């Protein structure tokens, strides 16, 4: 399918709905009795029951199986800051994936403007939902918004951060298994310090994770648009998130650009933009490197070029190459497990458990198969089970869930 054909067919598909979502009643509404039970006067009994016991909302309403997909449209796919209205088709698609893979009802909420009280506005919708999936919010705002919402009583996760990090960890575990190397001995270059790069660095280096839950790699060097993040870089202290990366990664205080970060690395994880990694850079890495080039739709380096330069394993964000790193392998199962036990938050232990469960979905990984297909319907239940078990171990589940 050519790019022109793809665009034409995508526009036609969305027009048939219009859009990809609709709301349907789960109860009959055919008779006067139906109306009396589903709406007034019968619904008053349900309202009184919830007023007396707020937890009853999980029994009598959509709350227990409903996730809000929240965006401000500032970092949509590879399109950038296109605004909340243009972001709506992506959020609709995310809602469709929640339903198809995890049986979760989800609804897109696209907020306009860039108000300072964005987190408070999101917090105000929590009563109607069992969870909140933050999506396509630009860094560094996304970090502050997610942090501010961790006490709102329902699980909140920024998928561009943690969904990506979960799938990357699973992919790297299996890439190491497929090539006979030790995960803990890997030195990694991460190209891109936005939402995905920051979360991947934290998870792979166990920054902020409880000891015993997380196995760190040897070291990570992170690059942003200005080059390698290190202590002495001018202006670094204006961004506390990059300051954290400077404090916890790059232990040899390497400087320079992308080429300098890749030199001598075992793994490169690209979460940046098209074409920023060259074959010559890959050749300067350690023998048989692992290359995750996940910029979409155009990766940092094309798989054939990376393989020709000596890469042992290559993954991208695209569906037309082996080893697609796709967040649909993570977020449906993570939220399914979290909703099932009514956990008030998604913990670090749950994220790590999800990654290991995802990796286990490929029992015998090979260089061309380190992740299951995004269409594999067995993945979400396996991830959900691991999240539930992690919640039970940590005691974060809600009594009576």
C-alpha positions, 0 to 999 in steps of 0.5 A, a space after each residue: 500500500 502506497 502512502 497515498 493509498 493509505 491516506 485515502 483509505 484512512 480518511 474514508 474509514 473515519 468518514 463512515 462512522 463518522 469517527 471510530 466510537 459510539 455509545 450504546 445502552 447496556 439496558 433495555 429502553 423500550 417500555 415505560 417500566 424500562 425508563 422507570 428502572 433505568 432513569 427516573 424514578 428508579 435511578 434515585 435509589 442508585 444515587 442514594 446507594 452511592 451517596 451512602 457508599 462511594 465504592 458502590 459506584 464501581 458496582 452500579 455505574 461505568 466507573 469501574 471499567 471506564 478510562 479517560 484518555 486525556 490530551 492537550 494535543 501538544 505532542 501528537 504522534 510525529 506531528 507535534 503540537 497540532 492541538 486538541 481537536 486534531 488529536 481527537 482521531 488518535 484518542 478515538 483510536 486509543 479508545 478502540 484499542 482499549 475495548 478491543 484488547 482489554 474490554 475496557 470502555 474508554 473515552 477521549 477528552 481533549 483539553 484546549 489551551 495551556 492553562 497552568 491548572 491543567 492537572 486540576 482540570 484533569 483531577 476534576 473528572 476523576 469521579 466519572 472514571 476508574 483510570 486516566 490515561 494521559 496521552 500526547 502531552 509534551 515534555 516536560 509538562 507531561 512529567 509534572 501533570 502525571 506527578 500531580 495526579 498520583 493522589 487522585 484515588 484512581 490509577 493515572 499513567 502517561 502512556 508515552 512514558 511508561 507504556 513505551 518503557 515497559 515495551 522497551 524493557 521487555 524487548 531488551 530482555 528478549 534481545 539479550 536472551 536471543 543474543 546470549 548476553 547479560 542484561 545487567 552488562 549492557 551500556 545503552 545510548 538513548 537518543 531523545 530525552 522527551 517523555 519516552 526517553 526519560 521514562 526508558 532511562 529511569 526504568 532501565 537504570 532503575 532511577 527512583 525504583 525500589 531496590 530489589 524490584 528493578 535490575 539496572 543496566 551498566 550505564 546509560 548515556 542520554 542525548 537530547 537536541 543539544 547533545 549528551 546530557 552531563 553535569 557540566 552542560 550549560 542551562 541543564 539546571 533549568 530542567 529538573 528532569 534532565 538534571 535527574 538524568 545528569 545525576 543518575 546516568 553517564 557515569 563517565 561524564 561523556 560529552 558531545 553529540 549522538 555519534 559520541 553517545 553511540 561509540 562503544 555502546 551495546 544498545 541504542 534506543 532511538 525515541 527522537 526523529 527520522 534519520 539521526 542515526 547513521 550506519 557509520 555510528 552503528 559501526 562504532 558501537 560494540 560488536 553485534 549491537 542492538 538497535 531500537 529505532 522507534 521514531 515513527 513513521 520514519 525511524 532514526 535509521 532504517 533496519 536494512 542499514 542498521 543490519 548492514 552496519 552490523 546490528 544483531 537485533 533491530 526493532 522499530 515502531 513500524 508494523 512492516 518490519 520485525 520487532 515492532 515496539 508498539 504500546 498496545 502491547 502494554 497499556 490495555 493489560 496494565 489498565 485491565 489489571 489495575 481496574 480489576 483490583 481497583 488500585 489507586 495508582 500504578 506502581 513501579 512494581 506493576 510496570 516491571 511485572 508488566 514488562 516481564 510478563 510481556 517478555 514471557 509471551 515470547 518463550 524462545 526469542 530470536 533476533 527477528 522475534 523479540 516481541 509478540 505481534 501487537 495483534 496477539 490477543 493473549 498478551 493483554 490478559 497475561 500483562 493484566 494478570 502480572 499487574 494484579 499479582 504485583 498489586 496484591 503483593 504490594 497491598 495497593 488493591 482496594 478492599 472488596 475489589 
